[in-house]
Amino acid sequence: MTGRNLAGSSNAGPAPGTTVALPLDPQGDDLEDLALVRLLAVPRRDLTRAGALAAPLLPFADALLVEVSVAGRVVIPGAWVEPSILQQGRPAPRTQVVPDDLRLPAVVAGEGSAAQLHWGETVWTLPFDDTVAIPTVCRASIHSTARLRRLALVAAGRRQDVALTLWRDPGFEVPWHDVRLVPHARWWFEMADVPPTATYRDALRLHGIG
């Protein structure tokens, strides 16, 4: 991660800290029932090293890294989203983004004994055999606006406000795409010896990158 543009350059995309207010119920009458979506980084600009993205970040090259707050509380500390989300909310006050704000989602790549945990540029081999099923919710993917809205409602404790039955089911694994937040998969991060509150900058330091 270069970090050189986190102070607010808008080259090659919206500036870090750009924030939009996304209605949680687009059909509702409550105009103040909002999720604040804050841009943390544009990968091709802010997360490159020597002009290129690390291989584990390539699936998210065309995404944006954001955090989501509801009622003044950060409910999704890091999510990869489609860039169009910034056009689907109304502009909100911009705030400065610093390296400690970057909390990249962690995902699992590969199958069975070839599975790896990817967090930014860091990669850990997972000692699995082919009998271990890795939840699809931990796989790499980019959230649409509709999915991010559902995620925010569930994360804010408002599962019953989600219209889709599957998402209302208490047993449904919410697709955070961060294994620290998937209840039965948190031990993967523990195995990698990464504190649950660690930021991306912490990971770079812990694993000697950069």
Secondary structure, DSSP 8 states (H G I E B T S, - for coil): ---TTTTT--TTS--TT-EEEEESSTTSS-TT-EEEEEEEE-HHHHS-BTTB--GGGGGGTTSEEEEEEETTEEEEEEEEE-GGGGGSSEEE------GGG----EEEES-GGG-EEEETTEEEE----TT----GGGS---B-HHHHHHHHHHHTT-GGG-SSHHHH-TTS----S-GGGSGGGHHHHHHTT--TT--HHHHHHHTT--
